[in-house]
Amino acid sequence: MSASIAQKASKPTVAIVLCTYNGAQHIDEQLDSLLSQQWPSCILANDDSSTDNTVERLHLKCRKQQDKVIEREINVGYVRNFERGIAHALEQGFDYIALSDQDDIWHPDRIKNGMQTILDVEQTEGESVPLLVHSDLTMIDSSGQIVHDSYFRYRQYSIGNAKNLAVILGQNGVMGNTILMNRALARLALPFPEKVHVHDYWLALLAELYGERRLLAKPGVSYRIHSSNASNSTDSMKFGPLRHFTKITWHRLFQRDFRLPYKEDSRVRTLEALQDIRNTRPALDDKQSVHVDALLAYLNFSKPRHILLRDMFRYNFLRQGWRHRMRFTLALMTTRRYSQKKND
């Protein structure tokens, strides 16, 4: 299916890698939005051993010739399911892959806007350059009502189009359900590192390190927030004035048991995979290594706290907003939750 850019005037078909697990409640709405895209696409559904009627719903909706429903017998979790789905799309010869969760609603121009951008970049950078396009999201509740018109503003992310490895390493903001990538990035990403904590973080890192990333400011997905989300569930997301206040018990205050961002999501294993001498991907340059080393020092608590604090601000690893940064400063300097490896 590979072709030169000049031959792509006919609009290359995009493979939508849809990963599902017990998603029957919202899967019909998601599938309808995938089938309504304003760009040629097909659905490669990868079901991770559902026990409800998700697979039945998939078979009813996915009827185009190139659509496929793959039923897995062993549950491996959503990260490895996406890894298998991306690998399958490559095996089928697709040059462009979009990732889809099972419970969102895509806007009709989600793929069209992404493909117009990715083809423009390929025209100047070439097809061999790993490319990733992503967007902001509208946030909706379980019933489909809008709870916030911008995920980026809600999370106070400062991500933009310009290369900024520190932002991608730390606050990130590249959401998997908005990702569209070319074949070069998909091939570079496989296989995923062992115990990678989320697939979108890994893909965003590779694009920032070795290729190009483009942000579409206009939301392309209505992101459903509900209690069963793999991440960002209703248990962790608050709206209105109360979102600025967290539930801290007197016991935690007394024990100074304050949780720090990034330290408990296994992000450290992903970064260590970049430094592994057995890694077949290109080595990091000096500037990239400085950023990765600084964040790893924080994740491992391997330097004095005031140095860690300085570097977290210096390299802009943190989200914007004075409340967030003030809470972080107090938590880092006082928490007893983590053992300091040295020099505390």
Phi, psi and chi 1 to 4 in degrees:
 res  aa     phi    psi   chi1   chi2   chi3   chi4
   1 MET       -   -9.8 -166.9  172.5  -67.9      -
   2 SER   -63.8  143.4  -65.0      -      -      -
   3 ALA  -155.3  159.4      -      -      -      -
   4 SER   -71.5  161.6   67.8      -      -      -
   5 ILE   -60.8  -35.4  -65.7  172.8      -      -
   6 ALA   -62.2  -29.1      -      -      -      -
   7 GLN   -86.3   -0.9  -66.2  173.1  -47.6      -
   8 LYS   -95.5   13.7  -69.4 -178.9  179.4  175.6
   9 ALA   -63.0  -21.5      -      -      -      -
  10 SER   -79.9    6.0   59.0      -      -      -
  11 LYS    67.0   96.9  -66.1 -175.3  177.5  179.3
  12 PRO   -63.9  142.0   24.0  -33.9      -      -
  13 THR   -70.8  134.0  -60.9      -      -      -
  14 VAL   -96.9  132.0  173.1      -      -      -
  15 ALA   -85.7  120.5      -      -      -      -
  16 ILE   -92.6  107.3  -58.7  174.0      -      -
  17 VAL   -85.4  103.5  172.1      -      -      -
  18 LEU  -101.9  123.0  167.3   65.4      -      -
  19 CYS  -110.5  131.0  -71.9      -      -      -
  20 THR  -129.7  152.5   61.9      -      -      -
  21 TYR  -161.1  111.8  174.4   68.8      -      -
  22 ASN    48.2   51.0  -71.7  -10.2      -      -
  23 GLY  -109.2   24.2      -      -      -      -
  24 ALA   -59.8  -29.6      -      -      -      -
  25 GLN   -60.4  -38.6 -178.7  178.3    1.5      -
  26 HIS  -120.6    0.6  -59.5  -65.6      -      -
  27 ILE   -64.8  -33.4 -166.8   64.5      -      -
  28 ASP   -63.1  -43.3  -78.3   -5.1      -      -
  29 GLU   -62.8  -41.5  -79.9 -173.0  -76.9      -
  30 GLN   -64.4  -47.8  176.0   66.7  -58.4      -
  31 LEU   -61.2  -40.8  -71.9  168.8      -      -
  32 ASP   -60.2  -38.5  -73.3  -18.3      -      -
  33 SER   -72.0  -32.7   72.4      -      -      -
  34 LEU   -68.9  -38.7  -57.1 -174.0      -      -
  35 LEU   -74.2  -12.4  -66.5  168.6      -      -
  36 SER  -100.1   13.0  -60.5      -      -      -
  37 GLN   -66.8  144.5  -70.5  -59.5  -63.8      -
  38 GLN   -90.0   32.5  -60.1  167.8   -8.2      -
  39 TRP  -151.4  143.8 -172.0  -81.6      -      -
  40 PRO   -57.1  128.6  -23.4   33.1      -      -
  41 SER  -154.9  161.8   59.1      -      -      -
  42 CYS  -136.8  160.1   68.6      -      -      -
  43 ILE  -106.5  123.0  -61.1  171.7      -      -
  44 LEU  -109.4   94.1  -56.0 -178.4      -      -
  45 ALA   -87.9  129.6      -      -      -      -
  46 ASN  -118.8  105.2  -62.2  -97.3      -      -
  47 ASP   -94.3  131.0 -174.4   74.7      -      -
  48 ASP   -96.2   56.0 -160.7   18.6      -      -
  49 SER    64.8   53.2 -168.9      -      -      -
  50 SER   -65.8  150.6  -70.2      -      -      -
  51 THR  -111.4   -1.4   56.3      -      -      -
  52 ASP   -99.8 -157.1   62.9    3.4      -      -
  53 ASN   -98.9   29.6   66.5  -22.5      -      -
  54 THR   -57.3  -46.9  -63.1      -      -      -
  55 VAL   -62.3  -40.2  172.0      -      -      -
  56 GLU   -59.6  -43.4  177.4 -175.6  -14.4      -
  57 ARG   -64.2  -38.9  -52.6  -50.2  -54.6  164.6
  58 LEU   -62.2  -45.8  -69.1  171.3      -      -
  59 HIS   -64.3  -33.2  -78.7  -64.4      -      -
  60 LEU   -69.0  -33.7  -75.4  172.4      -      -
  61 LYS   -95.6  -35.1  -65.0  -81.3 -172.4  176.5
  62 CYS   -88.5   86.7  -58.7      -      -      -
  63 ARG  -118.8   -4.3  -66.1 -177.4  171.9 -179.1
  64 LYS   -69.4  157.7  -70.4 -171.9  -65.3 -173.8
  65 GLN   -57.0  -39.6 -175.6  175.4    2.6      -
  66 GLN   -87.4  -10.4  -73.6 -174.7  -63.6      -
  67 ASP   -64.7  144.3  -69.1  -14.3      -      -
  68 LYS  -141.4  142.4  -72.6 -176.9  171.7   60.5
  69 VAL  -118.1  115.2  178.1      -      -      -
  70 ILE  -105.9  120.5  -58.0  169.8      -      -
  71 GLU  -102.2  116.8  -58.3  175.9   44.6      -
  72 ARG   -94.1  140.1  -49.1  -72.6 -173.2 -178.6
  73 GLU   -86.3  -24.7  -65.4 -176.9   -1.0      -
  74 ILE  -117.0  127.9  -59.5  175.1      -      -
  75 ASN   -74.6  126.0 -177.5  -79.4      -      -
  76 VAL  -117.2   -3.5  -64.5      -      -      -
  77 GLY    92.3  158.9      -      -      -      -
  78 TYR   -68.5  -31.2   70.1   96.5      -      -
  79 VAL   -66.3  -49.6  173.6      -      -      -
  80 ARG   -70.2  -27.7  -67.2  -58.1  164.7 -173.0
  81 ASN   -65.7  -40.9 -160.0   19.2      -      -
  82 PHE   -66.4  -37.9  -88.2  110.6      -      -
  83 GLU   -58.5  -46.3 -179.6 -177.6   28.9      -
  84 ARG   -65.5  -38.5  -65.3 -174.9  -55.0 -170.0
  85 GLY   -65.2  -41.4      -      -      -      -
  86 ILE   -65.3  -43.2  -66.3  168.7      -      -
  87 ALA   -60.4  -41.6      -      -      -      -
  88 HIS   -64.5  -40.8  177.8 -110.3      -      -
  89 ALA   -61.9  -39.8      -      -      -      -
  90 LEU   -65.1  -42.3  -70.0  177.6      -      -
  91 GLU   -61.6  -32.0  -69.2  167.8    1.0      -
  92 GLN   -80.1   -4.8  -64.5  -61.4  -55.7      -
  93 GLY    91.5   12.2      -      -      -      -
  94 PHE   -76.2  141.2  -70.3   97.2      -      -
  95 ASP   -94.3  -14.5  -70.7  -32.4      -      -
  96 TYR  -138.1  134.5  -56.4   95.9      -      -
  97 ILE  -132.2  128.7  -60.1  170.1      -      -
  98 ALA  -111.4  141.7      -      -      -      -
  99 LEU  -102.1  139.6  -55.8 -174.9      -      -
 100 SER  -135.3  132.4  173.7      -      -      -
 101 ASP   -80.9  176.9  -67.4  -18.0      -      -
 102 GLN   -96.1   -7.7   64.7 -173.5    4.8      -
 103 ASP  -130.1   12.5   45.2   14.1      -      -
 104 ASP   -94.6 -174.5  -58.6  -39.8      -      -
 105 ILE  -133.6  119.4  -60.4  174.7      -      -
 106 TRP   -82.4  141.8  -76.8   16.5      -      -
 107 HIS   -74.7  146.9  -57.2  178.4      -      -
 108 PRO   -57.2  -27.4  -23.9   34.0      -      -
 109 ASP   -98.8   14.9   56.2   -0.2      -      -
 110 ARG   -57.1  -52.2 -165.7  -79.7 -146.2 -162.5
 111 ILE   -75.1  -40.4  -69.0 -178.8      -      -
 112 LYS   -58.0  -48.9 -178.8 -174.8   74.2  172.9
 113 ASN   -63.2  -40.2  -68.2  -19.9      -      -
 114 GLY   -66.6  -42.3      -      -      -      -
 115 MET   -69.2  -37.7  -78.6  -58.3  -63.7      -
 116 GLN   -60.9  -38.3  -72.0  173.4  -16.7      -
 117 THR   -70.6  -46.6  -61.7      -      -      -
 118 ILE   -67.1  -35.8 -147.2  166.9      -      -
 119 LEU   -70.1  -35.4  -68.7  176.3      -      -
 120 ASP   -63.6  -42.7  -75.3  -14.7      -      -
 121 VAL   -66.6  -41.8  176.6      -      -      -
 122 GLU   -62.6  -30.4  -79.0 -169.7  -21.6      -
 123 GLN   -65.6  -31.2 -166.2  164.0   12.5      -
 124 THR   -98.2  -35.8   56.6      -      -      -
 125 GLU   -95.5  -23.3  -58.0  -68.9  -22.8      -
 126 GLY    98.1  156.9      -      -      -      -
 127 GLU   -74.4  -18.5  -63.9  177.9   28.4      -
 128 SER   -81.1   -8.9   62.6      -      -      -
 129 VAL   -83.0  125.6  174.5      -      -      -
 130 PRO   -62.1  126.8  -22.2   34.0      -      -
 131 LEU  -127.2  140.5  -59.4  176.3      -      -
 132 LEU  -136.3  130.3 -178.8  150.1      -      -
 133 VAL  -117.3  136.1  174.9      -      -      -
 134 HIS  -144.7  176.6   66.6  115.8      -      -
 135 SER  -148.4  172.4   75.4      -      -      -
 136 ASP   -72.5  170.9 -163.3   -5.2      -      -
 137 LEU  -134.2  148.9  -49.2   94.8      -      -
 138 THR   -88.4  139.6  -59.6      -      -      -
 139 MET  -102.1  128.3  -59.0  168.9   70.3      -
 140 ILE  -125.4  160.0   60.2  175.2      -      -
 141 ASP   -92.2 -173.2   62.4   17.2      -      -
 142 SER   -60.0  -30.4 -176.9      -      -      -
 143 SER   -89.8   -1.4   63.7      -      -      -
 144 GLY    95.4    5.1      -      -      -      -
 145 GLN   -81.8  138.4  -61.4  -61.2  -52.0      -
 146 ILE   -69.6  128.0  -65.6  176.7      -      -
 147 VAL  -108.7  -18.7  -66.7      -      -      -
 148 HIS  -162.4  138.3 -155.7  -69.6      -      -
 149 ASP   -86.1   -4.4   60.1    3.2      -      -
 150 SER  -149.9  115.4  170.2      -      -      -
 151 TYR   -63.8  -38.2  179.4   74.9      -      -
 152 PHE   -62.6  -44.8  -72.8  172.1      -      -
 153 ARG   -67.8  -38.6  -74.9 -158.7  -61.2  -85.1
 154 TYR   -60.2  -42.7  172.9   83.8      -      -
 155 ARG   -87.0   -5.6  -62.3  -73.4  -71.9 -179.9
 156 GLN    59.9   44.0  -64.7 -178.0  -54.7      -
 157 TYR   -82.7  145.0  -73.5  144.9      -      -
 158 SER  -112.7   26.3   57.8      -      -      -
 159 ILE   -71.0  144.4 -169.3  170.0      -      -
 160 GLY  -141.7 -162.6      -      -      -      -
 161 ASN   -83.8  -29.6 -101.6  -35.3      -      -
 162 ALA   -66.4  144.3      -      -      -      -
 163 LYS   -58.9  132.2  -89.7 -170.4  178.1  -66.8
 164 ASN  -155.6   87.5 -167.6  -34.2      -      -
 165 LEU   -60.9  -37.1  178.9   58.3      -      -
 166 ALA   -61.7  -41.4      -      -      -      -
 167 VAL   -64.1  -42.8  167.3      -      -      -
 168 ILE   -68.3  -37.9  -61.3  -58.1      -      -
 169 LEU   -64.6  -40.8  -76.9  167.2      -      -
 170 GLY   -96.5  -95.3      -      -      -      -
 171 GLN   -63.9  -29.5   58.7 -177.2  -74.6      -
 172 ASN    60.5 -114.3 -159.4  -90.6      -      -
 173 GLY   108.5   -4.7      -      -      -      -
 174 VAL   -82.9  108.4  178.3      -      -      -
 175 MET   -93.1  130.9  -64.3  -67.3  -73.2      -
 176 GLY   -58.0  -33.9      -      -      -      -
 177 ASN   -75.5    2.6   51.9   -6.6      -      -
 178 THR  -115.2   -0.7   74.1      -      -      -
 179 ILE   -75.3  133.2  -74.9  177.4      -      -
 180 LEU  -127.2  128.8  172.7   66.5      -      -
 181 MET  -133.3  159.7   71.2 -174.6  109.3      -
 182 ASN   -94.1  175.1   66.5   -4.4      -      -
 183 ARG   -62.4  -35.9 -173.1  176.8 -173.9   85.1
 184 ALA   -61.1  -41.6      -      -      -      -
 185 LEU   -71.1  -41.6  178.0   58.4      -      -
 186 ALA   -60.3  -42.6      -      -      -      -
 187 ARG   -66.9  -39.1  -68.5  179.8   64.7 -175.9
 188 LEU   -64.7  -33.2 -178.7   65.5      -      -
 189 ALA   -76.2  -21.6      -      -      -      -
 190 LEU   -95.5  142.5  -62.0  178.5      -      -
 191 PRO   -76.5  156.4   31.3  -36.8      -      -
 192 PHE   -64.6  146.9  -72.2  179.0      -      -
 193 PRO   -60.4  151.9  -20.5   31.8      -      -
 194 GLU   -62.1  132.8 -175.2  179.1   -1.9      -
 195 LYS    64.3   25.6  -62.6 -179.0  179.9  178.5
 196 VAL   -57.7  135.2   60.6      -      -      -
 197 HIS   -79.9  -35.6   74.5  -64.6      -      -
 198 VAL  -147.6  144.7  -76.1      -      -      -
 199 HIS   -70.9  -34.4   58.1  -73.4      -      -
 200 ASP   -68.8  -34.2   40.6   16.2      -      -
 201 TYR   -62.5  -43.8 -176.1   72.9      -      -
 202 TRP   -63.2  -46.3  175.6 -120.0      -      -
 203 LEU   -64.6  -41.6  -68.2  166.7      -      -
 204 ALA   -64.2  -41.6      -      -      -      -
 205 LEU   -59.6  -46.9  -92.7 -177.9      -      -
 206 LEU   -64.3  -41.1  -65.4  179.7      -      -
 207 ALA   -63.7  -40.3      -      -      -      -
 208 GLU   -70.7  -36.1 -156.2   75.0    5.3      -
 209 LEU   -78.2  -42.8  -72.9  166.9      -      -
 210 TYR  -121.1   -2.8  -53.7  120.4      -      -
 211 GLY  -146.3 -136.2      -      -      -      -
 212 GLU  -134.0  146.0  -64.2  -68.9  -27.2      -
 213 ARG  -127.7  137.9  175.4 -173.4   53.3   81.5
 214 ARG  -127.6  134.8  -66.9  -67.3 -177.3  -87.4
 215 LEU  -105.4  128.0  168.7   65.0      -      -
 216 LEU   -95.7  114.1  -53.6  176.8      -      -
 217 ALA   -65.7  -30.9      -      -      -      -
 218 LYS   -74.1  127.0  177.4 -175.9  175.6 -176.4
 219 PRO   -57.8  137.8  -24.9   34.9      -      -
 220 GLY  -112.1   -3.8      -      -      -      -
 221 VAL  -141.4  138.8  173.9      -      -      -
 222 SER   -92.9  111.3  -68.9      -      -      -
 223 TYR   -91.0  115.0  178.7   31.6      -      -
 224 ARG   -84.8  123.8 -162.2 -176.1  -58.6  -90.1
 225 ILE  -104.4  116.3  -52.1  -63.5      -      -
 226 HIS  -149.5  176.6   56.6   86.4      -      -
 227 SER   -68.3  -18.4   58.8      -      -      -
 228 SER   -98.7    5.7  -60.4      -      -      -
 229 ASN   -58.0  140.8  -81.0   21.2      -      -
 230 ALA   -65.4  -31.5      -      -      -      -
 231 SER  -142.5  160.7   61.0      -      -      -
 232 ASN    53.2   54.0  -64.8  -37.9      -      -
 233 SER   -83.2  172.1   68.9      -      -      -
 234 THR   -63.6  -19.8   49.7      -      -      -
 235 ASP   -71.7  -25.7  -65.3  -28.6      -      -
 236 SER  -108.7  -11.7   62.5      -      -      -
 237 MET  -109.1  127.7  -53.8  -75.0  -81.0      -
 238 LYS  -120.1  153.1  -53.4  -64.2 -179.5 -176.5
 239 PHE  -130.0  156.3  -60.7   94.3      -      -
 240 GLY    81.5 -172.6      -      -      -      -
 241 PRO   -57.1  -31.0  -23.3   33.5      -      -
 242 LEU   -68.0  -14.2  -68.8  178.3      -      -
 243 ARG   -66.1  -19.1   62.1  176.5  -72.4 -128.0
 244 HIS   -85.3   -1.5  -62.1  -60.9      -      -
 245 PHE  -119.5  128.6  -61.1   89.5      -      -
 246 THR  -103.4  156.6   56.8      -      -      -
 247 LYS   -84.7  103.7 -172.5 -174.9  -64.6 -176.7
 248 ILE  -119.4  119.4  -58.5  177.7      -      -
 249 THR   -77.4  158.8   65.4      -      -      -
 250 TRP   -60.2  -34.4  -73.4  109.9      -      -
 251 HIS   -61.7  -45.2  174.7   74.4      -      -
 252 ARG   -65.1  -38.5  -73.5 -178.3   61.0 -163.2
 253 LEU   -62.6  -45.2  -76.2  170.1      -      -
 254 PHE   -64.7  -39.7 -179.9   75.2      -      -
 255 GLN   -82.0   -7.3  -64.8  -66.5  -32.4      -
 256 ARG    53.6   46.7  -73.2  159.6   45.0 -172.4
 257 ASP   -95.5   73.1 -178.3   21.3      -      -
 258 PHE  -102.7  126.1  -54.8  133.1      -      -
 259 ARG   -81.2  136.7 -179.2  173.6  177.9  172.7
 260 LEU  -105.1  145.6  -66.0  173.2      -      -
 261 PRO   -62.6  144.8   19.8  -30.8      -      -
 262 TYR    76.8  -19.1  -42.1  144.5      -      -
 263 LYS   -76.1  -18.3  -79.3 -174.3   61.6   61.6
 264 GLU  -119.0   22.4  -62.0 -178.7   26.1      -
 265 ASP  -113.1   15.0   60.0   10.5      -      -
 266 SER    62.3   18.4   72.9      -      -      -
 267 ARG   -57.3  -31.1 -171.5  175.1  -53.8 -141.0
 268 VAL   -59.3  -36.5   63.5      -      -      -
 269 ARG   -66.6  -34.7  -63.7 -171.3 -177.3   97.0
 270 THR   -65.5  -43.3  -55.4      -      -      -
 271 LEU   -69.6  -37.3  -59.7 -175.2      -      -
 272 GLU   -65.1  -30.7  -72.3  172.1  -13.7      -
 273 ALA   -64.9  -32.2      -      -      -      -
 274 LEU   -66.2  -30.4  -70.8  173.2      -      -
 275 GLN   -92.4   -6.5  -61.1  179.5  -41.0      -
 276 ASP   -62.2  127.3 -166.4  -32.0      -      -
 277 ILE   -66.6  -16.2   60.5  172.6      -      -
 278 ARG   -86.0   -3.2  -62.7  165.1  -64.1  178.7
 279 ASN   -62.9  129.4 -172.3    2.4      -      -
 280 THR   -85.7   -4.5   58.4      -      -      -
 281 ARG   -84.7  161.4  -60.8  170.7 -175.1   89.1
 282 PRO   -56.0  147.7  -24.4   34.3      -      -
 283 ALA   -69.8  152.6      -      -      -      -
 284 LEU   -73.7  145.7  -56.7 -178.5      -      -
 285 ASP   -82.2  177.0   63.3   30.4      -      -
 286 ASP   -60.9  -43.7  -69.3  -16.9      -      -
 287 LYS   -66.0  -41.8 -174.8  176.2 -179.7 -179.7
 288 GLN   -63.8  -40.3  -68.2  168.6  -18.6      -
 289 SER   -63.7  -36.8  -67.0      -      -      -
 290 VAL   -60.3  -45.0  166.5      -      -      -
 291 HIS   -66.4  -46.1  -75.8   82.7      -      -
 292 VAL   -63.4  -43.8  171.4      -      -      -
 293 ASP   -62.3  -39.5  -70.3  -14.9      -      -
 294 ALA   -65.1  -42.9      -      -      -      -
 295 LEU   -70.7  -37.1 -173.2   57.3      -      -
 296 LEU   -63.5  -36.4  -84.6  172.2      -      -
 297 ALA   -61.3  -41.0      -      -      -      -
 298 TYR   -66.3  -45.9  161.2   75.6      -      -
 299 LEU   -62.9  -33.7  -64.5  173.5      -      -
 300 ASN   -93.7   -4.1  -70.0  -43.3      -      -
 301 PHE    52.8   48.5 -112.4   40.6      -      -
 302 SER  -103.2    8.1   59.5      -      -      -
 303 LYS  -135.6  165.0  -67.7 -177.7  178.9  179.3
 304 PRO   -56.1  148.9  -24.7   34.3      -      -
 305 ARG   -60.4  -37.5  -64.5 -177.5 -167.9 -135.1
 306 HIS   -67.7  -29.5   69.6  -79.4      -      -
 307 ILE   -72.0  -41.8  -61.0  -63.7      -      -
 308 LEU   -61.7  -43.0  -60.9  178.3      -      -
 309 LEU   -62.7  -45.7 -179.9   65.4      -      -
 310 ARG   -56.9  -46.4 -179.4 -158.7   66.5 -174.1
 311 ASP   -72.1  -32.1  -72.4  -11.8      -      -
 312 MET   -64.5  -34.5  -68.9  -62.2  -75.4      -
 313 PHE   -81.8  -41.1  -81.0   91.2      -      -
 314 ARG   -57.3  -44.3  170.1 -169.1  -73.5 -179.3
 315 TYR   -94.9    3.5  -62.5  115.0      -      -
 316 ASN    59.9   42.8 -161.3   29.2      -      -
 317 PHE   -73.9  -17.4  -69.6  134.6      -      -
 318 LEU   -93.8  156.8  -61.3  167.5      -      -
 319 ARG   -67.5  160.9  -71.7 -169.4  -76.8  117.4
 320 GLN   -76.9  169.2  -60.7  -60.2  -54.4      -
 321 GLY   107.3  126.0      -      -      -      -
 322 TRP   -68.3  -32.6   66.1  -91.7      -      -
 323 ARG   -63.0  -47.7  -70.4 -173.6 -176.6   89.9
 324 HIS   -59.9  -45.1  172.6   71.9      -      -
 325 ARG   -71.8  -33.3  -65.5 -170.7  169.6 -151.4
 326 MET   -68.1  -44.8 -179.6 -179.4   69.8      -
 327 ARG   -61.6  -40.4  -73.1 -163.9  -60.8  -94.6
 328 PHE   -62.0  -46.3  172.1   80.3      -      -
 329 THR   -58.8  -48.5  -60.7      -      -      -
 330 LEU   -64.1  -41.2  -67.7  173.0      -      -
 331 ALA   -66.8  -45.0      -      -      -      -
 332 LEU   -61.9  -42.0  173.9   60.9      -      -
 333 MET   -78.2  -17.0  -61.2  -53.4  -67.7      -
 334 THR  -121.3  -15.0   61.5      -      -      -
 335 THR   -63.6  144.8 -173.8      -      -      -
 336 ARG  -110.1    8.1  -69.4  174.7  174.8  166.7
 337 ARG   -66.9  -30.1 -171.8 -179.8 -179.1   93.2
 338 TYR  -119.1  146.3  -47.1   98.5      -      -
 339 SER   -86.0  134.6   59.6      -      -      -
 340 GLN   -81.4  129.0 -165.6   84.3   -3.7      -
 341 LYS   -72.6  -35.1  -71.5 -167.4  174.9 -178.3
 342 LYS  -168.4  160.7   60.4 -178.2  179.1 -179.9
 343 ASN    63.6   21.6  -62.3  -33.8      -      -
 344 ASP   -75.3      - -162.7   14.5      -      -
